[in-house]
Amino acid sequence: MEEALKFRKGDRIKIEGELYQVLGGIELVNRSDGARWTEYYVQNLQNGKERWLSVDEIYDEYAIYTSCDSKEFSEEELDAKGWKNADSGVEEVLSWFGNVDAEQGEKASYTEYEDNTGEYLMSVEHWDGETEYAKGYYLDKDEIEVSGDLQQIENPQFRVDYNNCQPRQPQTMQKRRGRKNKIIAVVVIAVLAWGIWAMTKSASKKEIRNYLEDSPFYSYETSITSDLNEEEKADVYSTSRSIEMAAKDIINAIDGETEDVQENTEDESVAILTEHEYCLVYESEEGKTMVQASSRAYVYQSTNDPYHARTTTSRHYHSFYYFRGYSRDASRYNNRASGYQNYDGTAPEYNYSDTYRSYSNTVRQGSTGTRTSSGGGIGFGK
């Protein structure tokens, strides 16, 4: 039997001709029968939809799943329509990588249903205090391929050793004069180049506004000029994504580098405060998911409400900033007029178990070499 496909975080793969990127993965085992499989958390690069690609490592079988609401899932209805229990048991997390919400040793009971054609699937997983549902279908192995644009042209003079992720120069038999000095010079240049690259990268990758401008999943709508300083503006974008998906995507884009973040339980809007920026993900009066991002200087010097925001959203936007960011900015921008000098709003209740705060912390830890979380659940199917 052929070896099953395996992927790493960042790999771009084609599934049924559509381009996806691997965000993470979870290796699972059913110890009662020895079944072992990996579930890869993947995102469609055309439409942003997130799915789970399940790879059975023993039988070299493949399936793809999409999360679904419990309202779409009725075990009684499945039985009535002829769906059968194809597999069930207890799965255990052996290992994980990338942007997934999993811990080694976590367990869940699962049931896998097949329709009468043996092609379509429904899955239910009972984790500790949470039940997750998904629907999917089997794939042929040849419907999955590594994207061609990732294939590297092999240069015999410079190969990458993927075991230790370090460039490796093949040794030559010929001795050269001055080889040691050349190596030192190359190392010095490489270190300087890396330092410049790292500084440039760190200065740009954590800017929410830069990310929104470059991402294909957000459409620019307008900019709002501060009513107290016309040089400061807030940029507004719309997206087809849900509030949760957009907020977590933005947190991922900045490697979880938030000063504070919290959901408004009244309307599910999410306020994200970083060292230099303030971002709000919310639903507009028209029912669209919107993202407003600006410098903290804009917020400090403005009394404007977020663009087309509902009253509850505007209240959260102002109160969260005032009680979580204003005092620092008052010393930072003490020579500027502020729109919050006479603010008398109510402080938002601090939610220690806020989903987005926990998610941000996990992403930040992952960016320094531990783990990150997708918020997309553990995984689906077998």
C-alpha positions as CSV (number, residue, x, y, z in Angstrom):
1,M,0.0,0.0,0.0
2,E,1.2,3.5,-0.9
3,E,2.3,5.8,1.9
4,A,-0.4,8.4,2.9
5,L,0.1,12.0,2.1
6,K,1.6,14.2,4.8
7,F,1.7,18.0,5.0
8,R,3.3,20.7,7.1
9,K,2.1,24.1,8.2
10,G,2.2,26.6,5.3
11,D,2.0,24.0,2.6
12,R,-0.2,24.9,-0.3
13,I,-2.2,22.1,-1.7
14,K,-4.9,21.6,-4.3
15,I,-8.0,19.8,-3.3
16,E,-10.4,19.1,-6.2
17,G,-8.5,21.7,-8.2
18,E,-8.9,24.5,-5.6
19,L,-6.0,26.0,-3.8
20,Y,-5.7,25.6,0.0
21,Q,-3.1,26.4,2.6
22,V,-2.4,24.2,5.6
23,L,-2.9,26.1,8.8
24,G,-2.3,23.2,11.2
25,G,-3.0,19.6,12.0
26,I,-3.9,17.1,14.6
27,E,-2.7,13.5,14.8
28,L,-5.4,11.2,16.4
29,V,-5.6,7.6,17.5
30,N,-8.3,5.2,18.5
31,R,-6.4,3.0,20.9
32,S,-9.1,0.3,21.0
33,D,-8.6,-0.7,17.4
34,G,-5.3,1.0,16.5
35,A,-6.8,3.3,13.9
36,R,-4.6,6.4,13.3
37,W,-5.3,9.5,11.3
38,T,-4.3,13.1,10.9
39,E,-6.7,16.0,10.4
40,Y,-5.3,19.0,8.6
41,Y,-6.9,22.4,9.2
42,V,-6.9,24.1,5.7
43,Q,-8.1,27.4,4.3
44,N,-9.4,27.9,0.8
45,L,-7.2,30.7,-0.7
46,Q,-10.0,31.8,-3.1
47,N,-12.9,32.3,-0.7
48,G,-11.3,32.0,2.8
49,K,-13.5,29.1,3.9
50,E,-11.9,26.8,6.4
51,R,-12.2,23.0,6.3
52,W,-10.7,19.8,7.7
53,L,-8.8,17.3,5.5
54,S,-8.8,13.9,7.1
55,V,-6.0,11.5,6.1
56,D,-6.2,7.9,7.3
57,E,-2.5,6.9,7.6
58,I,-3.2,3.1,7.7
59,Y,-5.6,2.7,4.9
60,D,-4.5,5.7,2.8
61,E,-8.0,7.1,2.7
62,Y,-9.1,10.7,2.5
63,A,-12.1,12.8,3.3
64,I,-12.9,16.5,3.7
65,Y,-15.2,18.1,6.2
66,T,-16.9,21.4,6.9
67,S,-18.2,22.4,10.3
68,C,-21.9,22.7,10.6
69,D,-24.4,23.9,13.2
70,S,-26.2,21.3,15.4
71,K,-29.4,22.3,13.8
72,E,-28.2,20.7,10.6
73,F,-27.5,17.4,12.4
74,S,-30.1,15.0,13.7
75,E,-29.1,11.5,14.4
76,E,-32.7,10.4,14.3
77,E,-33.2,11.9,10.9
78,L,-30.0,10.3,9.6
79,D,-31.3,6.9,10.7
80,A,-34.6,7.5,9.0
81,K,-32.8,8.4,5.8
82,G,-30.7,5.3,5.8
83,W,-27.4,6.6,7.0
84,K,-25.4,4.0,8.9
85,N,-23.0,4.2,11.8
86,A,-19.7,3.6,9.9
87,D,-17.3,4.1,12.8
88,S,-17.4,5.1,16.4
89,G,-15.1,5.1,19.5
90,V,-12.8,7.3,21.5
91,E,-10.2,9.4,19.8
92,E,-7.1,10.8,21.5
93,V,-4.8,13.6,20.4
94,L,-1.3,12.3,19.9
95,S,0.3,15.5,18.6
96,W,-0.6,18.7,16.9
97,F,1.0,21.6,15.0
98,G,0.1,25.1,13.8
99,N,-3.1,27.0,14.3
100,V,-5.3,24.4,16.0
101,D,-7.1,24.2,19.3
102,A,-5.7,20.9,20.8
103,E,-3.7,19.5,23.6
104,Q,-1.8,16.3,23.7
105,G,-3.8,13.6,25.5
106,E,-7.2,15.2,24.9
107,K,-9.9,12.7,24.2
108,A,-13.4,12.7,22.6
109,S,-16.0,10.2,21.7
110,Y,-17.0,10.3,18.1
111,T,-19.5,8.7,15.7
112,E,-19.1,8.7,11.9
113,Y,-22.1,8.2,9.6
114,E,-22.2,7.3,6.0
115,D,-25.1,7.7,3.6
116,N,-26.3,4.7,1.5
117,T,-24.0,5.5,-1.3
118,G,-20.9,5.3,0.9
119,E,-19.7,8.6,-0.3
120,Y,-21.1,11.3,2.0
121,L,-20.3,11.6,5.7
122,M,-21.6,13.2,8.9
123,S,-19.5,13.4,12.0
124,V,-20.2,14.2,15.7
125,E,-17.6,14.6,18.4
126,H,-18.2,15.0,22.1
127,W,-15.3,16.8,23.7
128,D,-15.2,17.9,27.3
129,G,-18.2,20.2,27.6
130,E,-18.6,20.7,23.9
131,T,-20.1,18.8,21.0
132,E,-19.0,19.5,17.4
133,Y,-20.6,18.6,14.1
134,A,-19.4,18.3,10.6
135,K,-20.4,17.1,7.2
136,G,-18.1,15.9,4.4
137,Y,-17.4,13.4,1.7
138,Y,-14.6,11.0,0.7
139,L,-11.9,12.1,-1.7
140,D,-9.7,10.1,-4.1
141,K,-6.0,10.5,-3.4
142,D,-5.4,11.9,-6.9
143,E,-7.8,14.8,-6.1
144,I,-5.2,16.1,-3.6
145,E,-1.9,17.5,-4.8
146,V,0.9,19.8,-3.6
147,S,0.5,23.1,-5.5
148,G,2.9,23.4,-8.4
149,D,4.0,26.8,-7.4
150,L,5.7,25.3,-4.3
151,Q,7.9,22.9,-6.2
152,Q,11.5,24.1,-5.9
153,I,14.0,23.8,-8.7
154,E,16.8,21.8,-7.2
155,N,20.2,23.5,-7.3
156,P,23.0,21.0,-6.5
157,Q,25.0,23.9,-5.0
158,F,22.4,24.8,-2.4
159,R,19.9,22.4,-0.9
160,V,17.6,22.8,2.1
161,D,17.8,20.1,4.7
162,Y,14.2,19.9,5.9
163,N,15.3,17.8,8.9
164,N,16.9,20.7,10.6
165,C,15.6,23.6,8.4
166,Q,19.1,24.9,7.8
167,P,20.7,25.6,4.4
168,R,23.3,23.0,3.7
169,Q,26.1,23.5,1.2
170,P,27.5,20.2,-0.3
171,Q,31.1,19.7,0.4
172,T,33.7,19.8,-2.4
173,M,36.9,17.9,-2.5
174,Q,39.0,20.8,-3.8
175,K,40.8,23.0,-1.3
176,R,40.7,26.7,-1.9
177,R,43.0,29.4,-0.6
178,G,41.3,31.9,1.6
179,R,38.3,29.7,2.1
180,K,38.1,30.5,5.8
181,N,38.1,34.3,5.3
182,K,35.5,34.0,2.6
183,I,33.3,32.0,4.9
184,I,33.6,34.6,7.7
185,A,32.8,37.4,5.2
186,V,29.7,35.5,4.0
187,V,28.6,34.9,7.5
188,V,28.9,38.6,8.4
189,I,27.0,39.7,5.3
190,A,24.3,37.0,6.0
191,V,23.9,38.1,9.6
192,L,23.6,41.8,8.6
193,A,21.1,40.9,5.8
194,W,19.1,38.8,8.2
195,G,19.0,41.6,10.8
196,I,17.8,44.1,8.3
197,W,15.1,41.6,7.0
198,A,14.0,40.8,10.6
199,M,13.7,44.5,11.5
200,T,11.7,45.2,8.3
201,K,9.5,42.2,8.9
202,S,8.8,43.0,12.5
203,A,7.9,46.5,11.6
204,S,5.4,45.6,9.0
205,K,3.9,42.3,9.8
206,K,2.1,43.4,13.0
207,E,0.2,46.3,11.4
208,I,-3.5,45.5,11.2
209,R,-4.1,48.2,8.6
210,N,-1.3,46.9,6.3
211,Y,-2.8,43.4,6.5
212,L,-6.3,44.6,5.7
213,E,-5.0,46.6,2.8
214,D,-3.1,43.6,1.3
215,S,-5.6,40.8,2.1
216,P,-8.0,39.7,-0.7
217,F,-10.6,38.9,1.9
218,Y,-11.3,42.5,3.0
219,S,-12.8,45.2,0.7
220,Y,-12.0,48.9,1.4
221,E,-15.1,50.9,2.0
222,T,-14.1,54.4,3.2
223,S,-12.0,56.4,5.6
224,I,-13.2,58.5,8.5
225,T,-11.3,61.7,9.4
226,S,-10.9,62.6,13.0
227,D,-13.1,65.6,14.1
228,L,-10.3,66.9,16.2
229,N,-7.3,66.3,14.0
230,E,-7.8,66.1,10.2
231,E,-4.4,64.3,9.8
232,E,-5.7,61.2,11.6
233,K,-8.0,58.8,9.8
234,A,-9.7,55.4,10.4
235,D,-9.9,52.9,7.5
236,V,-13.1,50.9,7.1
237,Y,-13.4,47.5,5.3
238,S,-16.2,45.0,4.7
239,T,-15.8,41.3,4.5
240,S,-17.9,38.2,3.7
241,R,-16.5,36.5,6.8
242,S,-18.3,36.2,10.1
243,I,-17.2,38.5,13.0
244,E,-15.5,35.5,14.7
245,M,-13.6,34.4,11.6
246,A,-12.5,38.0,10.7
247,A,-11.4,38.8,14.3
248,K,-9.4,35.6,14.6
249,D,-7.9,36.1,11.2
250,I,-6.7,39.5,12.2
251,I,-5.3,38.3,15.5
252,N,-3.4,35.6,13.6
253,A,-2.1,38.1,11.2
254,I,-0.4,40.1,14.0
255,D,0.9,36.9,15.7
256,G,-1.4,37.5,18.7
257,E,0.4,40.7,19.6
258,T,-2.5,42.4,21.3
259,E,-2.5,44.6,24.4
260,D,-6.1,43.7,25.1
261,V,-9.0,42.2,23.2
262,Q,-12.6,41.6,24.2
263,E,-16.0,40.6,22.8
264,N,-19.1,42.7,23.4
265,T,-21.6,40.1,24.7
266,E,-24.5,42.4,23.6
267,D,-23.7,42.2,19.8
268,E,-20.6,40.0,19.4
269,S,-18.5,42.9,18.2
270,V,-14.8,42.5,19.0
271,A,-12.4,45.3,20.1
272,I,-8.7,44.7,19.4
273,L,-6.1,47.0,21.0
274,T,-2.5,46.7,20.1
275,E,0.5,48.9,21.0
276,H,-0.2,51.4,18.2
277,E,-3.6,50.5,16.7
278,Y,-7.2,50.0,17.6
279,C,-9.5,47.8,15.6
280,L,-13.2,46.9,15.8
281,V,-14.8,44.0,14.1
282,Y,-18.6,44.3,14.1
283,E,-21.9,44.0,12.2
284,S,-23.1,47.2,10.6
285,E,-26.6,48.6,10.7
286,E,-27.0,47.0,7.2
287,G,-26.0,43.5,8.6
288,K,-22.5,43.4,7.0
289,T,-19.4,42.4,8.8
290,M,-17.2,45.5,9.0
291,V,-13.7,46.1,10.2
292,Q,-12.5,49.6,11.3
293,A,-8.8,50.0,12.0
294,S,-6.9,53.1,13.0
295,S,-4.0,54.4,15.0
296,R,-4.6,54.9,18.7
297,A,-3.8,58.6,18.0
298,Y,-7.0,58.7,15.9
299,V,-9.1,57.3,18.6
300,Y,-7.6,59.5,21.3
301,Q,-8.3,62.6,19.2
302,S,-11.8,61.8,17.9
303,T,-15.4,61.6,19.2
304,N,-16.6,59.7,16.0
305,D,-18.6,56.5,16.3
306,P,-17.5,53.5,14.2
307,Y,-18.8,53.6,10.6
308,H,-22.5,52.6,10.4
309,A,-22.3,51.0,13.8
310,R,-25.3,50.2,16.0
311,T,-25.6,52.0,19.4
312,T,-24.4,49.0,21.4
313,T,-21.4,48.6,19.2
314,S,-20.4,52.3,19.4
315,R,-20.8,52.2,23.2
316,H,-18.4,49.2,23.4
317,Y,-15.9,50.8,21.0
318,H,-15.6,54.0,23.2
319,S,-15.8,52.4,26.6
320,F,-13.3,49.6,25.8
321,Y,-10.8,52.2,24.6
322,Y,-11.3,54.6,27.4
323,F,-10.9,52.1,30.2
324,R,-8.2,49.9,28.5
325,G,-6.1,52.3,26.5
326,Y,-6.8,55.9,27.2
327,S,-4.6,56.4,30.3
328,R,-1.5,55.3,28.4
329,D,-2.4,57.4,25.4
330,A,-3.0,60.5,27.6
331,S,0.7,60.5,28.5
332,R,1.7,59.5,25.0
333,Y,-0.3,62.3,23.3
334,N,-0.5,64.8,26.2
335,N,0.1,67.7,23.9
336,R,-3.0,67.0,21.8
337,A,-6.7,67.6,22.3
338,S,-8.6,64.5,23.2
339,G,-12.2,63.5,22.6
340,Y,-12.3,61.6,25.9
341,Q,-11.5,64.3,28.4
342,N,-15.1,64.5,29.6
343,Y,-16.0,60.9,28.9
344,D,-18.4,59.4,31.5
345,G,-19.3,56.0,30.1
346,T,-19.5,52.8,32.0
347,A,-16.5,50.5,32.2
348,P,-16.9,47.2,30.3
349,E,-16.9,44.2,32.7
350,Y,-13.6,42.3,32.4
351,N,-14.2,38.8,31.1
352,Y,-11.4,36.6,32.2
353,S,-12.6,33.8,30.0
354,D,-13.1,35.9,26.9
355,T,-12.6,33.6,23.8
356,Y,-10.6,36.1,21.8
357,R,-8.3,37.0,24.7
358,S,-7.5,33.3,25.2
359,Y,-7.1,32.9,21.5
360,S,-4.7,35.8,21.2
361,N,-2.6,34.5,24.1
362,T,-2.4,31.1,22.4
363,V,-1.4,32.5,19.0
364,R,1.2,34.7,20.7
365,Q,2.7,31.6,22.4
366,G,2.7,29.7,19.1
367,S,4.6,32.5,17.3
368,T,7.4,32.0,19.8
369,G,7.7,28.3,19.2
370,T,4.9,26.7,21.2
371,R,1.3,26.4,19.9
372,T,-1.4,28.5,18.4
373,S,-5.2,28.1,18.2
374,S,-7.6,28.3,15.3
375,G,-10.7,28.5,17.3
376,G,-12.1,26.2,14.7
377,G,-12.5,23.2,17.0
378,I,-10.4,20.1,17.3
379,G,-11.1,18.4,14.0
380,F,-13.6,16.2,12.3
381,G,-13.9,12.7,11.1
382,K,-11.5,9.9,10.6
